[in-house]
Structures are given as structure tokens and as C-alpha cells.
Amino acid sequence: MPAIRWAEGAEGPAGAVVVLLDQTRLPAEEAELVCADPQALVGAIRSLAVRGAPLLGIAGAYGVALAAARGHDVDQAAAALAAARPTAVNLASGVRLAQAAHRGALAAGADASAAARAALAAARDLHTRDAEASARMARHGLALLDELLPAGAHRILTHCNTGALVSGGEGTAFAVALAAHRAGRLARLWVDETRPLLQGARLTAYEAARHAMPYRLLTDSAAGSLFAAGEVDAVLIGADRIAADGSVANKIGSYPLAVLARYHHVPFVVVAPVTTLDPDTPDGPSIEVEQRPGREVTEIPAVVAAPGTEPAAVAPPGTQAYNPAFDVTPPELVTAIVTEEGAVSPVTATALAELCARSRQVTIS
Ligand code: MRU
């Protein structure tokens, strides 16, 4: 089941829906979540039924197309979608892309239905390009691992979920690990469970099992002893936003892995499409980090509790929690950033600016 798809019934675009694979239900069940209006999609984004930076961009673009197809106020829907989660830059940029196509069509004299088709075409194009970017990141990432690591099979540690569930293709960091697996060069995929919402345990383990990868799950707090035991050859993670100076916002728990990796002389590699580079955000402190509800920390998520039961409390009633969804890793701890346009290493503002300029040329030509 794809992570996201556009569907139109007999009514045509007026009855269009965005169909999601509901990631809050995985791995217990592969359930569809049908969004018939942009507000439903905003709810799905907030609840993490659809998540991960590249997929959020695609969802945002389809959301604008949905608003246009169903005759909603497109600018209002676009504003609500873009504001649903603040950290992943792809969400707002995906929304803007479809909104610009819609506005451009209207400005060129198109009627409402032709403008809606233009927004949908932009969303579909973003979806397709993301799939292509994913395949190219996998190739560049595997080539980089070959350069960085001695020959032989690699033991890779990853965090959160960065596979087909976040992408039009096979993902970002996970796609590199999958390419290594297919090439016979993955000895072990270490999967951080990724507290509090368990994207590693619920989603990455689910994807790794489907590909019969040699994975093993660990609690986030076990990572230190794993490094100390010399069991990690490289860390591969994704990103939600990469600032102009190379600071990387990613799932909470990424920064401690970068610190561990540096201490243990292990490469720390970030894999992300160029759509996640944000030249307008100068540095790490300028990145807005989403704060999530405390109950995600004080309760075990409903999906891992018995079906039909309430989420189970793991802290006394009234406990206040600190629950940032992301942290920021400074560029000096990042060995390389791999994009579909190639890898940047060392990570500097100049090298990233050059990469952005190169990728804009590719997109325009
Ligand atoms: O809160 P989430 O699950 O949306 O966070 C996702 C991540 O942090 C991913 O690592 C990131 O979006 C990169 S996905 C290719």
C-alpha cells in the first residue's frame, strides 16, 4: 500500500480524496485513512498518520490540489496545511509549489477546474521527482559508504524512519541501507526504537522485515554501549530541515548519536533530498523545533497498547514532560550530507550553497 495516493471516484475531481496509509496504526494493521477535505489532511499530519519530511511535502501539495478540486478556499487551506507542523521545511515548500501552480493558472486565465488540475499536476510532479531523488540518493550514499568504510559488509545504525513510508520512492537514509543490503554489503541494520512515538520500532523495523534485511532493534539509550562495543561502522539518518550553515534538524535523539559517533570516530552521514535544504534559514538556532504533547512521553502510544484499550500511563498523573520532536546537529559533527545531486563533505555553507545553485539549474533546464 503506498504511503499516499490521490483518488477520484465517478464524480471526478469534485469527489477527489487523498488516501494515506495510516502510520499511527503500523505495524498492527495496514489501514487506509481517507481525507476528503484539507482539514482532515491537516489532522492526519498533526497526528503523524502521514509523516517524514519528503512525504509531508507531497502531502501538502496534494492537500492544496484537494482544496482546489473540491472548491475550498485554496489560500486558506494552504495556510492551514503549511502550519500543521513547523520543522520539516518540505511541508511548507510542497504547499507553496502547488499553490503557485494554482495561482499561476488562474493568472493566465484558466477557469477553476483547470487551475485545480494545474495544482494536481504540480503535486504529482513533486511525488514523481521525489521517487527519482530517492533512487539517486541511494546510489550516491552507497558510493560514499564505499569511500568512507573499509571493504566488506557494513554495520549501520539508523534513527527514526526514513524509508518508503516517508517518500515517493524508497526513502532517504533507509534507501542507502537497502541499496547496501541488495549489494550484499549490509551486515547489520541497527534500528533505534526512537522514543517517544517509536518510528524506529514500529516503522523502520516493519520496512526492514519486509525487505528481509538483517536488522536488530535497540532502545535509544543502548546506542552508547553499542558504539563502545565497536559494533557501528556508520550512522545514517534523514533530515527535516538543513539550514544554510549545514545544521541538521532531525528526529529527537539524532544529536546524541552525532556526539557518540564523533567520540568513537564513526562517520555520521545525513541523507536528504535537496528539497530539505533551506537556504533561507541561516543556522541551527533559527530552526523552529516542534514541541509535541507531553502525553506522548507520559503514556505508551495506543498502537502498542492492546486493541481497544486506552493508552497506558507510564508516569504518575499530572507529570509534566519535555517533548521536542526534533533536535539540531551542528555541521561540524556531520561527516557528509548526501543528496540526489551528490554528497557534500566537509559540510560548509559554501558547499551547500553551490549544491543548491547546481540543483536549481538542473530543475530549470
Ligand atoms: O516526526 P516525524 O516522524 O515526521 O519525523 C521524521 C524524521 O525525523 C525523519 O528522520 C525525517 O523526516 C527524515 S525522513 C526522510
Boltz pocket constraint, residues with backbone or C-beta under 6 A from the ligand:
constraints:
  - pocket:
      binder: B
      contacts: [[A, 48], [A, 50], [A, 51], [A, 52], [A, 53], [A, 54], [A, 88], [A, 159], [A, 160], [A, 161], [A, 162], [A, 163], [A, 166], [A, 171], [A, 172], [A, 173], [A, 199], [A, 237], [A, 238], [A, 239], [A, 240], [A, 250], [A, 251], [A, 252], [A, 271], [A, 325]]
      max_distance: 6.0
